[in-house]
Amino acid sequence: MTGAVRRRAFLGGLLLLPLAACGASPRPVLRLATGENGGFYSEFGRLLGAASGGRERGIDPVATGGSRENVELVARGAAAVGLAMTDVVRDARAGTPPFERPLDLLALGRVYENYLQLAVRADSPVTGLADLAGRPVSLGSSGSGAALAGARLFAVAEVGVQARQLSLAEATAALADGRIEAMMWSGGLPTPAVDALAKRVPIRLLPLADHIGTLRLIVGAGLYTAGVIPSGVYGSTGPVVTIGVPNLLVSSSELTDDDAAAIARLLVERAHELTPVSALGTQYLDQPSLIDTVGVPMHPGAAAAYREMHG
């Protein structure tokens, strides 16, 4: 057996896991790296896993720390597919810090818009980034894309904070009891864990869009856009303009063309089942948007499936 064949066989054993079902014979499933419990990645992954039921290959969502961890899991074959912010995927493919080398990543589709969100307690005197100078701020878990984007945002704003890397659960608890001044995360609208926090402790989102132009100079066009968080989200009394980042479903080149094509068809054919009922904001589960992967190459199997469905 050649080295390449041995490697593919080894990765195949990681990507495909047997899933037993109530007396039925186990069927292989594809592991999907999602995100933290209480986050939008987790919600989307759960719906995608449910929609795959009854198909030849199921999808098994697995909780993770977020985008950065997900691309690393996919690249080393510990997950077949993963959800990740596009800026993280592009950094990982290029091997730019914090990634030590280029990672093997391909897009299966652009699935929805992530919103970079920065919250303080409603009674906080903080009204903008500059007011957070020297204060304790959670930028997100160490495995998240928010932590990378948050560090980049404060750097371009030239605001130094006492940065913490807390999980979503840790950050909501710390903000509630005043151990941190603000918490940053990235996700869809509303993010379930933060929505639950806002029902207990009034919070307020800070506007972030003033720094989009500088961020684009660093990462390139097409990644960061102005995103409006509607009035009423987390109890807000008016809309807040923040930073939107497209979110991708990715795999490595080791994913077979057949499996990539099956996932692409699932995204198109079952789109109505893949958006949480509470979700607001931009969703990309239509074919023209799914194939707009912002410069990240599409997996050939997924590309073929989209062409076939388009006719």
Contacts in CASP RR format, 6 or more apart in sequence:
PFRMAT RR
TARGET T0000
AUTHOR 0000-0000-0000
METHOD contacts of the structure
MODEL  1
MTGAVRRRAFLGGLLLLPLAACGASPRPVLRLATGENGGFYSEFGRLLGA
ASGGRERGIDPVATGGSRENVELVARGAAAVGLAMTDVVRDARAGTPPFE
RPLDLLALGRVYENYLQLAVRADSPVTGLADLAGRPVSLGSSGSGAALAG
ARLFAVAEVGVQARQLSLAEATAALADGRIEAMMWSGGLPTPAVDALAKR
VPIRLLPLADHIGTLRLIVGAGLYTAGVIPSGVYGSTGPVVTIGVPNLLV
SSSELTDDDAAAIARLLVERAHELTPVSALGTQYLDQPSLIDTVGVPMHP
GAAAAYREMHG
1 9 0 8 1.000
8 254 0 8 1.000
11 77 0 8 1.000
11 252 0 8 1.000
11 254 0 8 1.000
12 77 0 8 1.000
12 254 0 8 1.000
14 31 0 8 1.000
14 77 0 8 1.000
14 78 0 8 1.000
15 30 0 8 1.000
15 31 0 8 1.000
15 77 0 8 1.000
15 79 0 8 1.000
15 80 0 8 1.000
15 254 0 8 1.000
15 255 0 8 1.000
16 28 0 8 1.000
16 29 0 8 1.000
16 30 0 8 1.000
16 57 0 8 1.000
16 80 0 8 1.000
17 28 0 8 1.000
17 29 0 8 1.000
17 31 0 8 1.000
17 60 0 8 1.000
18 26 0 8 1.000
18 27 0 8 1.000
18 28 0 8 1.000
18 29 0 8 1.000
19 26 0 8 1.000
19 27 0 8 1.000
19 28 0 8 1.000
19 29 0 8 1.000
19 58 0 8 1.000
19 60 0 8 1.000
20 26 0 8 1.000
21 27 0 8 1.000
27 56 0 8 1.000
27 57 0 8 1.000
27 58 0 8 1.000
28 57 0 8 1.000
28 58 0 8 1.000
29 57 0 8 1.000
29 58 0 8 1.000
29 59 0 8 1.000
29 60 0 8 1.000
30 57 0 8 1.000
30 58 0 8 1.000
30 59 0 8 1.000
30 60 0 8 1.000
30 80 0 8 1.000
30 81 0 8 1.000
30 255 0 8 1.000
30 259 0 8 1.000
30 263 0 8 1.000
31 60 0 8 1.000
31 62 0 8 1.000
31 78 0 8 1.000
31 79 0 8 1.000
31 80 0 8 1.000
31 81 0 8 1.000
32 45 0 8 1.000
32 48 0 8 1.000
32 49 0 8 1.000
32 59 0 8 1.000
32 60 0 8 1.000
32 61 0 8 1.000
32 62 0 8 1.000
32 79 0 8 1.000
32 80 0 8 1.000
32 81 0 8 1.000
32 82 0 8 1.000
32 83 0 8 1.000
33 62 0 8 1.000
33 64 0 8 1.000
33 66 0 8 1.000
33 69 0 8 1.000
33 70 0 8 1.000
33 73 0 8 1.000
33 74 0 8 1.000
33 78 0 8 1.000
33 79 0 8 1.000
33 81 0 8 1.000
33 82 0 8 1.000
33 83 0 8 1.000
34 41 0 8 1.000
34 42 0 8 1.000
34 44 0 8 1.000
34 45 0 8 1.000
34 46 0 8 1.000
34 61 0 8 1.000
34 62 0 8 1.000
34 63 0 8 1.000
34 64 0 8 1.000
34 66 0 8 1.000
34 70 0 8 1.000
34 82 0 8 1.000
34 83 0 8 1.000
35 41 0 8 1.000
35 42 0 8 1.000
35 63 0 8 1.000
35 64 0 8 1.000
35 65 0 8 1.000
35 66 0 8 1.000
35 69 0 8 1.000
35 70 0 8 1.000
35 83 0 8 1.000
36 42 0 8 1.000
36 63 0 8 1.000
36 64 0 8 1.000
36 65 0 8 1.000
36 66 0 8 1.000
36 141 0 8 1.000
36 144 0 8 1.000
36 167 0 8 1.000
36 168 0 8 1.000
36 169 0 8 1.000
36 193 0 8 1.000
37 63 0 8 1.000
37 168 0 8 1.000
37 169 0 8 1.000
37 193 0 8 1.000
38 168 0 8 1.000
38 169 0 8 1.000
38 191 0 8 1.000
38 192 0 8 1.000
38 193 0 8 1.000
39 168 0 8 1.000
39 187 0 8 1.000
39 191 0 8 1.000
39 192 0 8 1.000
39 193 0 8 1.000
40 112 0 8 1.000
40 114 0 8 1.000
40 187 0 8 1.000
40 188 0 8 1.000
40 189 0 8 1.000
40 191 0 8 1.000
40 192 0 8 1.000
40 276 0 8 1.000
40 279 0 8 1.000
41 66 0 8 1.000
41 83 0 8 1.000
41 187 0 8 1.000
42 61 0 8 1.000
42 63 0 8 1.000
43 192 0 8 1.000
43 276 0 8 1.000
44 83 0 8 1.000
44 111 0 8 1.000
44 112 0 8 1.000
44 274 0 8 1.000
44 276 0 8 1.000
45 59 0 8 1.000
45 61 0 8 1.000
45 83 0 8 1.000
46 61 0 8 1.000
47 273 0 8 1.000
47 274 0 8 1.000
47 275 0 8 1.000
47 276 0 8 1.000
48 59 0 8 1.000
48 61 0 8 1.000
48 266 0 8 1.000
48 274 0 8 1.000
49 58 0 8 1.000
49 59 0 8 1.000
49 60 0 8 1.000
49 61 0 8 1.000
50 273 0 8 1.000
51 266 0 8 1.000
51 270 0 8 1.000
51 273 0 8 1.000
51 274 0 8 1.000
52 58 0 8 1.000
52 59 0 8 1.000
52 266 0 8 1.000
55 262 0 8 1.000
55 266 0 8 1.000
56 262 0 8 1.000
57 259 0 8 1.000
57 262 0 8 1.000
59 81 0 8 1.000
59 263 0 8 1.000
59 266 0 8 1.000
62 79 0 8 1.000
64 70 0 8 1.000
64 73 0 8 1.000
64 143 0 8 1.000
65 141 0 8 1.000
65 142 0 8 1.000
65 143 0 8 1.000
65 144 0 8 1.000
65 167 0 8 1.000
66 83 0 8 1.000
66 84 0 8 1.000
66 141 0 8 1.000
66 143 0 8 1.000
66 144 0 8 1.000
66 145 0 8 1.000
67 83 0 8 1.000
67 84 0 8 1.000
67 85 0 8 1.000
67 88 0 8 1.000
67 89 0 8 1.000
67 143 0 8 1.000
67 144 0 8 1.000
67 145 0 8 1.000
67 146 0 8 1.000
67 148 0 8 1.000
67 186 0 8 1.000
68 84 0 8 1.000
68 88 0 8 1.000
68 92 0 8 1.000
68 98 0 8 1.000
68 142 0 8 1.000
68 143 0 8 1.000
68 144 0 8 1.000
68 145 0 8 1.000
68 147 0 8 1.000
68 148 0 8 1.000
69 143 0 8 1.000
69 144 0 8 1.000
70 79 0 8 1.000
70 82 0 8 1.000
70 83 0 8 1.000
70 84 0 8 1.000
70 250 0 8 1.000
71 82 0 8 1.000
71 84 0 8 1.000
71 88 0 8 1.000
71 89 0 8 1.000
71 92 0 8 1.000
71 103 0 8 1.000
71 105 0 8 1.000
71 250 0 8 1.000
72 92 0 8 1.000
72 103 0 8 1.000
73 79 0 8 1.000
73 82 0 8 1.000
74 80 0 8 1.000
74 81 0 8 1.000
74 82 0 8 1.000
74 103 0 8 1.000
74 105 0 8 1.000
74 250 0 8 1.000
74 251 0 8 1.000
74 252 0 8 1.000
75 92 0 8 1.000
75 103 0 8 1.000
75 104 0 8 1.000
75 105 0 8 1.000
75 252 0 8 1.000
77 252 0 8 1.000
77 254 0 8 1.000
80 251 0 8 1.000
80 255 0 8 1.000
80 259 0 8 1.000
81 108 0 8 1.000
81 249 0 8 1.000
81 250 0 8 1.000
81 251 0 8 1.000
81 255 0 8 1.000
81 263 0 8 1.000
82 249 0 8 1.000
82 250 0 8 1.000
82 251 0 8 1.000
83 111 0 8 1.000
83 247 0 8 1.000
83 248 0 8 1.000
83 249 0 8 1.000
83 250 0 8 1.000
84 92 0 8 1.000
84 145 0 8 1.000
84 247 0 8 1.000
84 248 0 8 1.000
84 250 0 8 1.000
85 114 0 8 1.000
85 145 0 8 1.000
85 149 0 8 1.000
85 186 0 8 1.000
85 245 0 8 1.000
85 246 0 8 1.000
85 247 0 8 1.000
85 248 0 8 1.000
86 110 0 8 1.000
86 223 0 8 1.000
86 245 0 8 1.000
86 246 0 8 1.000
86 247 0 8 1.000
86 248 0 8 1.000
86 293 0 8 1.000
86 294 0 8 1.000
86 296 0 8 1.000
87 145 0 8 1.000
87 148 0 8 1.000
87 149 0 8 1.000
87 219 0 8 1.000
87 223 0 8 1.000
87 224 0 8 1.000
87 245 0 8 1.000
88 145 0 8 1.000
88 148 0 8 1.000
89 105 0 8 1.000
89 107 0 8 1.000
89 248 0 8 1.000
89 250 0 8 1.000
89 296 0 8 1.000
90 219 0 8 1.000
90 223 0 8 1.000
90 294 0 8 1.000
90 295 0 8 1.000
90 296 0 8 1.000
91 97 0 8 1.000
91 98 0 8 1.000
91 99 0 8 1.000
91 148 0 8 1.000
92 99 0 8 1.000
92 102 0 8 1.000
92 103 0 8 1.000
92 105 0 8 1.000
93 102 0 8 1.000
93 103 0 8 1.000
93 105 0 8 1.000
93 296 0 8 1.000
94 102 0 8 1.000
95 101 0 8 1.000
95 102 0 8 1.000
95 103 0 8 1.000
98 148 0 8 1.000
104 252 0 8 1.000
104 253 0 8 1.000
104 254 0 8 1.000
105 250 0 8 1.000
105 251 0 8 1.000
105 252 0 8 1.000
105 296 0 8 1.000
106 250 0 8 1.000
106 251 0 8 1.000
106 252 0 8 1.000
106 253 0 8 1.000
106 255 0 8 1.000
106 296 0 8 1.000
106 297 0 8 1.000
106 298 0 8 1.000
106 299 0 8 1.000
106 302 0 8 1.000
107 248 0 8 1.000
107 249 0 8 1.000
107 250 0 8 1.000
107 293 0 8 1.000
107 296 0 8 1.000
107 297 0 8 1.000
107 298 0 8 1.000
107 299 0 8 1.000
107 302 0 8 1.000
108 248 0 8 1.000
108 249 0 8 1.000
108 250 0 8 1.000
108 251 0 8 1.000
108 260 0 8 1.000
108 263 0 8 1.000
108 264 0 8 1.000
108 267 0 8 1.000
108 298 0 8 1.000
108 299 0 8 1.000
108 302 0 8 1.000
109 248 0 8 1.000
109 249 0 8 1.000
109 264 0 8 1.000
109 267 0 8 1.000
109 284 0 8 1.000
109 290 0 8 1.000
109 291 0 8 1.000
109 293 0 8 1.000
109 298 0 8 1.000
109 302 0 8 1.000
110 246 0 8 1.000
110 247 0 8 1.000
110 248 0 8 1.000
110 284 0 8 1.000
110 289 0 8 1.000
110 290 0 8 1.000
110 291 0 8 1.000
110 292 0 8 1.000
110 293 0 8 1.000
110 294 0 8 1.000
111 247 0 8 1.000
111 248 0 8 1.000
111 249 0 8 1.000
111 267 0 8 1.000
111 274 0 8 1.000
111 283 0 8 1.000
111 284 0 8 1.000
111 285 0 8 1.000
111 290 0 8 1.000
112 188 0 8 1.000
112 247 0 8 1.000
112 275 0 8 1.000
112 279 0 8 1.000
112 282 0 8 1.000
112 283 0 8 1.000
112 284 0 8 1.000
112 285 0 8 1.000
113 188 0 8 1.000
113 227 0 8 1.000
113 244 0 8 1.000
113 245 0 8 1.000
113 246 0 8 1.000
113 247 0 8 1.000
113 281 0 8 1.000
113 282 0 8 1.000
113 283 0 8 1.000
113 284 0 8 1.000
114 186 0 8 1.000
114 187 0 8 1.000
114 188 0 8 1.000
114 244 0 8 1.000
114 245 0 8 1.000
114 246 0 8 1.000
114 247 0 8 1.000
115 186 0 8 1.000
115 187 0 8 1.000
115 188 0 8 1.000
115 189 0 8 1.000
115 227 0 8 1.000
115 229 0 8 1.000
115 242 0 8 1.000
115 243 0 8 1.000
115 244 0 8 1.000
115 245 0 8 1.000
115 281 0 8 1.000
116 146 0 8 1.000
116 149 0 8 1.000
116 150 0 8 1.000
116 153 0 8 1.000
116 184 0 8 1.000
116 186 0 8 1.000
116 208 0 8 1.000
116 242 0 8 1.000
116 243 0 8 1.000
116 244 0 8 1.000
116 245 0 8 1.000
117 184 0 8 1.000
117 185 0 8 1.000
117 186 0 8 1.000
117 187 0 8 1.000
117 191 0 8 1.000
117 194 0 8 1.000
117 205 0 8 1.000
117 229 0 8 1.000
117 242 0 8 1.000
118 129 0 8 1.000
118 182 0 8 1.000
118 183 0 8 1.000
118 184 0 8 1.000
118 205 0 8 1.000
118 206 0 8 1.000
118 208 0 8 1.000
118 242 0 8 1.000
119 175 0 8 1.000
119 182 0 8 1.000
119 183 0 8 1.000
119 184 0 8 1.000
119 194 0 8 1.000
119 203 0 8 1.000
119 204 0 8 1.000
119 205 0 8 1.000
119 206 0 8 1.000
119 234 0 8 1.000
120 126 0 8 1.000
120 175 0 8 1.000
120 181 0 8 1.000
120 182 0 8 1.000
120 203 0 8 1.000
120 204 0 8 1.000
120 206 0 8 1.000
121 175 0 8 1.000
121 178 0 8 1.000
121 201 0 8 1.000
121 202 0 8 1.000
121 203 0 8 1.000
121 204 0 8 1.000
122 201 0 8 1.000
122 202 0 8 1.000
122 203 0 8 1.000
122 204 0 8 1.000
123 202 0 8 1.000
124 181 0 8 1.000
124 182 0 8 1.000
124 204 0 8 1.000
125 131 0 8 1.000
126 132 0 8 1.000
126 135 0 8 1.000
126 181 0 8 1.000
126 182 0 8 1.000
126 206 0 8 1.000
127 206 0 8 1.000
128 206 0 8 1.000
128 207 0 8 1.000
129 153 0 8 1.000
129 154 0 8 1.000
129 157 0 8 1.000
129 159 0 8 1.000
129 206 0 8 1.000
129 208 0 8 1.000
129 211 0 8 1.000
130 157 0 8 1.000
130 159 0 8 1.000
132 159 0 8 1.000
132 160 0 8 1.000
132 161 0 8 1.000
132 181 0 8 1.000
132 182 0 8 1.000
133 159 0 8 1.000
133 160 0 8 1.000
133 161 0 8 1.000
134 160 0 8 1.000
134 161 0 8 1.000
134 162 0 8 1.000
135 161 0 8 1.000
135 162 0 8 1.000
135 181 0 8 1.000
135 182 0 8 1.000
136 161 0 8 1.000
136 162 0 8 1.000
136 164 0 8 1.000
136 179 0 8 1.000
136 180 0 8 1.000
136 181 0 8 1.000
137 154 0 8 1.000
137 161 0 8 1.000
137 162 0 8 1.000
137 163 0 8 1.000
137 164 0 8 1.000
137 180 0 8 1.000
137 181 0 8 1.000
137 182 0 8 1.000
137 183 0 8 1.000
137 184 0 8 1.000
138 164 0 8 1.000
138 165 0 8 1.000
138 166 0 8 1.000
138 170 0 8 1.000
138 171 0 8 1.000
138 174 0 8 1.000
138 175 0 8 1.000
138 180 0 8 1.000
138 182 0 8 1.000
138 183 0 8 1.000
138 184 0 8 1.000
139 146 0 8 1.000
139 147 0 8 1.000
139 150 0 8 1.000
139 151 0 8 1.000
139 154 0 8 1.000
139 163 0 8 1.000
139 164 0 8 1.000
139 165 0 8 1.000
139 184 0 8 1.000
140 146 0 8 1.000
140 147 0 8 1.000
140 164 0 8 1.000
140 165 0 8 1.000
140 166 0 8 1.000
140 167 0 8 1.000
140 168 0 8 1.000
140 171 0 8 1.000
140 183 0 8 1.000
140 184 0 8 1.000
140 185 0 8 1.000
141 147 0 8 1.000
141 165 0 8 1.000
141 166 0 8 1.000
141 167 0 8 1.000
141 168 0 8 1.000
142 165 0 8 1.000
144 185 0 8 1.000
144 186 0 8 1.000
145 186 0 8 1.000
146 184 0 8 1.000
146 185 0 8 1.000
146 186 0 8 1.000
146 187 0 8 1.000
147 165 0 8 1.000
149 186 0 8 1.000
149 243 0 8 1.000
149 245 0 8 1.000
150 184 0 8 1.000
151 163 0 8 1.000
152 215 0 8 1.000
152 218 0 8 1.000
152 219 0 8 1.000
153 208 0 8 1.000
153 211 0 8 1.000
153 215 0 8 1.000
153 243 0 8 1.000
154 160 0 8 1.000
154 161 0 8 1.000
154 163 0 8 1.000
156 211 0 8 1.000
156 214 0 8 1.000
156 215 0 8 1.000
156 218 0 8 1.000
157 211 0 8 1.000
164 171 0 8 1.000
164 174 0 8 1.000
164 180 0 8 1.000
166 174 0 8 1.000
166 180 0 8 1.000
166 183 0 8 1.000
168 185 0 8 1.000
168 191 0 8 1.000
168 193 0 8 1.000
168 194 0 8 1.000
169 193 0 8 1.000
171 180 0 8 1.000
171 183 0 8 1.000
171 185 0 8 1.000
172 183 0 8 1.000
172 193 0 8 1.000
172 194 0 8 1.000
172 196 0 8 1.000
172 197 0 8 1.000
174 180 0 8 1.000
174 183 0 8 1.000
175 182 0 8 1.000
175 183 0 8 1.000
175 197 0 8 1.000
175 201 0 8 1.000
175 203 0 8 1.000
176 197 0 8 1.000
176 200 0 8 1.000
176 201 0 8 1.000
182 206 0 8 1.000
185 191 0 8 1.000
185 194 0 8 1.000
186 245 0 8 1.000
187 247 0 8 1.000
188 279 0 8 1.000
188 280 0 8 1.000
188 281 0 8 1.000
189 229 0 8 1.000
189 230 0 8 1.000
189 233 0 8 1.000
189 279 0 8 1.000
189 280 0 8 1.000
189 281 0 8 1.000
190 233 0 8 1.000
190 234 0 8 1.000
190 278 0 8 1.000
190 280 0 8 1.000
192 278 0 8 1.000
194 203 0 8 1.000
194 234 0 8 1.000
195 234 0 8 1.000
195 278 0 8 1.000
197 203 0 8 1.000
198 234 0 8 1.000
198 235 0 8 1.000
202 235 0 8 1.000
203 234 0 8 1.000
204 236 0 8 1.000
205 229 0 8 1.000
205 233 0 8 1.000
205 234 0 8 1.000
205 236 0 8 1.000
205 240 0 8 1.000
205 242 0 8 1.000
206 240 0 8 1.000
207 240 0 8 1.000
207 241 0 8 1.000
207 242 0 8 1.000
208 241 0 8 1.000
208 242 0 8 1.000
208 243 0 8 1.000
209 226 0 8 1.000
209 227 0 8 1.000
209 241 0 8 1.000
209 242 0 8 1.000
209 243 0 8 1.000
211 243 0 8 1.000
212 224 0 8 1.000
212 225 0 8 1.000
212 226 0 8 1.000
212 243 0 8 1.000
213 224 0 8 1.000
215 223 0 8 1.000
215 224 0 8 1.000
215 243 0 8 1.000
216 222 0 8 1.000
216 223 0 8 1.000
216 224 0 8 1.000
222 246 0 8 1.000
222 294 0 8 1.000
223 245 0 8 1.000
223 246 0 8 1.000
223 294 0 8 1.000
224 243 0 8 1.000
224 244 0 8 1.000
224 245 0 8 1.000
225 243 0 8 1.000
225 244 0 8 1.000
225 245 0 8 1.000
226 241 0 8 1.000
226 242 0 8 1.000
226 243 0 8 1.000
226 244 0 8 1.000
227 241 0 8 1.000
227 242 0 8 1.000
227 243 0 8 1.000
227 244 0 8 1.000
227 282 0 8 1.000
228 239 0 8 1.000
228 240 0 8 1.000
228 241 0 8 1.000
228 242 0 8 1.000
229 236 0 8 1.000
229 239 0 8 1.000
229 240 0 8 1.000
229 241 0 8 1.000
229 242 0 8 1.000
230 239 0 8 1.000
230 280 0 8 1.000
230 281 0 8 1.000
231 237 0 8 1.000
231 238 0 8 1.000
231 239 0 8 1.000
232 238 0 8 1.000
233 280 0 8 1.000
246 284 0 8 1.000
246 294 0 8 1.000
247 284 0 8 1.000
248 293 0 8 1.000
248 294 0 8 1.000
248 296 0 8 1.000
249 263 0 8 1.000
249 267 0 8 1.000
250 296 0 8 1.000
251 260 0 8 1.000
251 263 0 8 1.000
251 299 0 8 1.000
253 299 0 8 1.000
255 299 0 8 1.000
257 299 0 8 1.000
257 300 0 8 1.000
257 301 0 8 1.000
257 304 0 8 1.000
258 301 0 8 1.000
260 299 0 8 1.000
260 300 0 8 1.000
260 301 0 8 1.000
260 302 0 8 1.000
260 305 0 8 1.000
261 301 0 8 1.000
261 302 0 8 1.000
261 304 0 8 1.000
261 305 0 8 1.000
262 305 0 8 1.000
263 302 0 8 1.000
264 290 0 8 1.000
264 301 0 8 1.000
264 302 0 8 1.000
264 305 0 8 1.000
264 306 0 8 1.000
264 309 0 8 1.000
265 305 0 8 1.000
265 309 0 8 1.000
267 274 0 8 1.000
267 285 0 8 1.000
267 290 0 8 1.000
268 285 0 8 1.000
268 287 0 8 1.000
268 290 0 8 1.000
268 306 0 8 1.000
268 309 0 8 1.000
271 285 0 8 1.000
271 286 0 8 1.000
274 285 0 8 1.000
275 283 0 8 1.000
275 285 0 8 1.000
284 290 0 8 1.000
284 292 0 8 1.000
287 306 0 8 1.000
287 309 0 8 1.000
287 310 0 8 1.000
290 306 0 8 1.000
291 298 0 8 1.000
291 303 0 8 1.000
291 306 0 8 1.000
298 306 0 8 1.000
END
